[in-house]
Amino acid sequence: MTAESLAYLHGDRAVLRVLLERRAAGSTPCARSDDHRVALVIGGGGMRGSYVAGMLHALDRAGVRSAFDEVYGSSSGAISAAAFLTGDAAACAACYPEDLCTREFIDMRRLGSRRPVVALQLLLDEVLRHRKPMAWEQLGRTPAPLRVIATDAADLSAHTLTGMAAVADWRTVLQASASIPLLAGPPVAWDGRWWVDGSVGEPLAIERALRGGATHVLVMLCRGTEDLHHDADAGLSLWARTLDRLVPGLGTVAQGSRRYGTDLRLIVDAARADCGPRHLCGIGPSRSAGVGSLCVEEGPIGEAVRIGDESCSAALDAVAAEMDLDPA
């Protein structure tokens, strides 16, 4: 199977080629033999992040974690990115079906009550600290830095959060990046401002990575091609507009399939010869497991993890075969 035959592999395959070349050369962020700067971008999606968690496990297993120079993450993507950089991608992928498919984590009956529908504290304080402990102390010291994106609750503008010096700081900013009023908790205070889900202000930090100097950007997509709307100008549905009136930005982020349209076009256009010096590539799930952002069905969530893993592995293997490299 060639890379061109994979419908869920979007954009410029040169991004994957650089990763594989760096792996073959044993390159690390502190000792590069090329002039490239490769960024990994991971957006949110709630329980759709199970696809991405599987993809990150595949990247880690393929030995390309050290091939990235920086990682951008927002919402659930920031949490998965943290686990990827600390070497805990396998445990993070496993926690989706094993620990998060419970009413303790997501319960729509809490909507309208004083408790959020999504209990972020269960993931951050229980699962990733006790059940499947993440190496929190490594955050801020990983060879490739983690850029956590959150949205300023005052004006809905996206920013990279900075100033994290301790484990408690990282826990706070990861919660801030994933908080959505009514759904996943109130705004979170950090550095004198109040923050909500990073995906509200910026679905995918592609342009941010390019502005930061990235020459190559790999984007992990939690939606298949059939779930993405290329028409970025399509209006919000009635229910999404209603949510936006209730909490500004909530309906917009909830209808994320339309908001990804601009980013998907950016990735697809990057494969053209006249696209300029930027190299953008996106990997999405090869098929749908029927998973929504608030799904807590263990079977479909586990299948989504497997689909993400298989999709990313197949993309890497196809490009490696074209380069005549060992796929693993």
PyMOL commands that set and color helices and strands:
alter all, ss='L'
color gray80, all
select helices_A, chain A and resi 3-5+14-25+46-61+65-67+76-85+89-99+108-110+120-131+136-138+167-178+198-201+206-211+225-227+238-246+250-254+256-269+298-323
alter helices_A, ss='H'
color red, helices_A
select strands_A, chain A and resi 9-11+38-42+70-74+146-152+158-160+188-190+193-197+216-220+279-283
alter strands_A, ss='S'
color yellow, strands_A
deselect
rebuild
show_as cartoon
